[in-house]
C-alpha cells in the first residue's frame, strides 16, 4: 500500500450536502479510482466549514487549497490538473467579491481570516464519525486531566474564573449554575444539553453537533463529574437527523473507549448520556419546557421561582447548558481560565458563534471574539451588503431579538451591550437586512412566527401576540390607525412584565425595537399609507416608465396575471387593477423601467 | 417555629409560614388580589397573570404571580404598585377582548377600571385558565381532558376532540369553570357535557326512580373507594 500523500477534506455539513456534496463524493471516488489514485489520496467527509453559501467545499491538504461551489463536471479537471499535475484550478477557487482575485487558501479568505476558532476548533478538519480523529486533535485530554488531576470544586473554580456564560441566550454564569446544582440535595443529579436550536436561520448548534459531537460530549462528562451527575440527556430536535446520527455514533464510540458509562477511564466516576429527540416546537428550547418534554409531557414552561438547579428533571437537581457552552468546557480545562478570558470583553469572555445570514455577501457560520463590533462581523467577515445595497438593520438573537440600526453598528457584541440596545445575544442568530426591507413587515414576520410558537399557556404572551399580529397586519395593509403604535407599546410592556417565561418576555423585542429605531416607517404606513421600503403590497403600485422601457417584452412574459400590455417598439403598460404586485416584472426588467411607488 | 418567616405586605410587617403562597397570605389579611385561574382545591398554575404582585428581595424588584410564589424571609410584597396595576390592566384588557360578552370578565374589568374597545374582539368565553383540565386530573383523577394545539389555537378538549370515553360526567369542570364556558345539561335521563361531546346515562334510584348521577360516575367512585356493588342502588333520600 502506498502512503497517503494527500487528504481531500470534503465538507459534509447539512448545507454542503444540500448543494450536492455527497454526489460529489461518489464522483470524486470514482475518478480517483479511474486514475489509480485511490491509495494515495484519501477523502475525508468533515463537519461543516461554515461557509455554507459556497458549498460544496473541498479542502486539499497538505496544499491547503480550498475549492468552492464544486459541480460534478469540475471533478475530472480537478483530478487531472491539481492531483496529478499539481496545478491549482484557479477557476474553482474563491474569488474576492471586490477585487475579483482568486484566493487559494482558507486563511486568506476574509470570511475565515478574522475568525477565532475555539468552539469550531475542529471544523472542516476531522471526520465527525471517527473518535480517533477527535482524540488526534487533543480530544478527551481535558476529560483525562479533569478526572485524574482535578477535584470537582477545582473544575468549577476554573470555569468560574474563565467567566464562561451560557451561550443559549440567557447568558447566565455557567459555574454558578454548576455550583448550585452540585450543592442542591438530591438522590440523583442530571445534566442536559440543549440542542433544540429553533431560531429561523440559526444553525450554530447543529453545526457543532454534526461536525464535532465529541466536543459536546466531552464537555458534558466533565460538567457531570464536577456537578456529581450520573445521567445526561442531549435534547436534539427531530429536524436535525444528521446531528442525531453523529451524536449517537459518538456516544457508542465513547462508551467503547471507556470514556462514557461505568468507571470512566478507571476513575470510579460513572456517567452516561441518552439522546432525546424533540418534536420541533420552538418553546421546547425554553429550559423548563424542554425538561417537561424529556419527561414525556407537553412542552410548557413552569413558574420561574422553581430553580432547575434544585428541582429539575423528575424534581432532581439538574444543570442545563446549551451545545456551545458545553463545547467550550474542554478548552477551559485544557488551556486554563486565563487563556479563555484572554479574549472577549470584561463581562463576556471567550468567543461566540453566529450564523450570519440575510443580505450579506458571505452567508455562513462565524466564530468571533466577544466584543467584536457588528460592523466588523457584517462588513469584514460578511463582506458587506449584497448587490452594493445600503445596510438598514441587523436582527440578533432569533425571532424574539431586536433590530439594531446603522447608528449602532460600532457596538461591541456581547451579552450586555446587545440587551442595552433592546435586542439580545440569544443563541447567536444574526440576520442582516438591507435598504429594501420594510421594518414594520419584519416585525410582523417575526410576530407571525411567535404566534404559532408560543405555547399559549399564559395570557400576556398568547393574547398579546395575537393582537400584535392583528395590529401589525392592519398597519402593513394601510389600515393602521393613530394610536396603534402606542397600543403596541402598551401591549409589549404588559408582555415583558407579565409573561410566564422568557419567550413571552422577549417576544415584544422585534416590535419594540423597530418602533424605537424606525418609528418614521410606522408613521409613514399609518399616516401617509406609504411603505417607504416599497415592500407592503397593499401600499405600493407598479408602473412602467415609458422613457426607459425598451419594449423588450420580458415583463409581459413573466407576468402571472397577464396585466401588462404593449407591442414591439411600444412602451409597455401595467394594468394596476389586475396587478398582484408579485414583483416579477420589476426583477426581470433589464433597464429598471418598472417603478414601484 | 423555625419555619416562620417575616415579610412585609404593602408595608405592614407580618409573620407567615415559610413557603405559603403570597396570595393566601394576602387573602388572610383581606388584601384584594384578583385571580382567574386560581382555586384552593388545585395546585397553583400561574397562567392568567391577574394575581401579579411586586416583590423586592436583596434590592432587586420583580413582578411575580402571587398564587404560587412562596413566602420567604425578608420579602417585601406590594400588591398595588404602578407597575403591577399597569401590567394587570393590560392583562385584563387582553382577556376582556377575548371574552367581551362574558359577565364575569366584564364585571372584573369594571372593578379594575379597565375599559375595552381598543382591541379586536375574539369572542371566546374560554380564558384558558386550565381549571377544567386540572380538576379532572388533580381532584377527580380521571384526566379526561387536556389541551389541544398551542399559541392562539390552544383549547381544552378531550383526546382528538372526540366524545370522551373516560369522562365520568361528574361536572367538576363545569363547577370550577370561572366563565361558564363549559355547559352541562341533564335531560331525559341523560347527562350532557356539550363541550366534551359527552352523553351519559343516569342511574336511577331503585326505590323512588329519581335520577342519581351518571352510571359511569357511580361505577368510578365505587371502584375507586372500594364500595359494595349495591352502594348506589338508592338515592340519598331513600337510604
Interface residues (C-beta under 8 A of the other chain):
Chain A: X281 X283 X298 X303 X304 X305 X451 X452 X453 X454 X455 X456 X457 X458 X459 X460 X462 X463 X464 X465 X466 X467 X470 X483 X487 X490 X491 X493 X494 X497 X498 X499 X500
Chain B: X44 X46 X47 X48 X49 X50 X52 X63 X64 X65 X68 X69 X70 X83 X86 X87 X88 X89 X90 X91 X94 X95 X97 X98 X118 X119 X120 X122 X127 X128 X130 X146 X147 X149 X150 X151 X152 X153 X154
